[in-house]
């Protein structure tokens, strides 16, 4: 029987895996590895947790943060699951925490690049961003004041900044704080910078005729560039047939550098290694957006979620619809040839993450099934 170790208030789970340095690979090895990669699936499956989780976040070391209630009558908890250890389950707690009254409360969590820190907001806690140091086994503190909890939280690659995106129409915002870590200033409720209603955004419908249709809804999925100097955030537009936009802003001032009008609602975006382009998913299609010049190219595969490899021209993707199949698919895409391979049937995937060194990919579904991709050449 699996057991859950419940720490005292303020305690957190100990992460078993230590930080791993990034592997250095020669250009020749990269070319040979991609070309010689077997076309047989390198995905393995294993259960991560029992039951359905209302919110899931993956770390680069194979840890899963999920809100779940495994047994009837048990209050939902924020729990860490170790994909490499079936018994590695532990619950997080914050000072003054009270039992959650419902499972599907608003929440957003994000792991730092190394998997050492977790930041998150949950409606069962105080309306703030809470930070946990998993290596030091500490609840670091909380900051920010929210009327509506963030829909997305993101770390900068060096763990110095944390960004939070909220929806809510004219009151929505994209805000950035110093994390209080790695030489950053101490945590404060007031953000270092904030972006609100974009003055460059044009309404897509006439307000008198359509009400809120076509109006600014808020900020969605948000990711830092590989060098941490820019941030990309989805500018969400209300309406089933509305087109979202993508904002590229400077860090830490959140001044707009570029903006791009997408086609359809953007469900995910990821920076490519080098930071000169990103890939985004909209209306179940994948697109590459190059910054100089600012041009978008539709890629020849469906995808609702995708994440770029930290050093190679590869994407790990998920689509919930596949022709001639009742199930969704995980797959790897090679951006040099725009081809997909190493496919695996999967249902309900909600998050994908490459390991810090790029040797593995982790994916997890809302039903607690984990998928691990580990080809020989990586």
Secondary structure, 3 states (H helix, E strand, C coil): CCCCEECCCCCCCCCCCCCCCCCCCCHHHHHHHHHHCCCCCCEEEEECCCCCCCEEEECCCCEEEEEECCCCCCCCEEEEEECCEEEEEEECCCCCCCCCCCCCCCEEEEECCCCCEEEEEECCCCCCEEEEECCCCEEEEEECCCCCCCCEEEECCCCCEEEEECECHHHCCEEEEECCCCCCCCCCCCCCEEECCCCCCCCCCCHHHHCCCCCEEEEEEEEECCCCCEEEEEEEECCCCCCCEEEEEECCCCCEEEEEECCCCEEEEEECCCCCEEEEEECCEEEEEEECCEEEEEEEEECCEEEECCCCCEEEEEECCECCECCEEEEEEECCCCEEEEEEEECCEEEEEECCCCCCEEEEECCCEEEEECCCCC
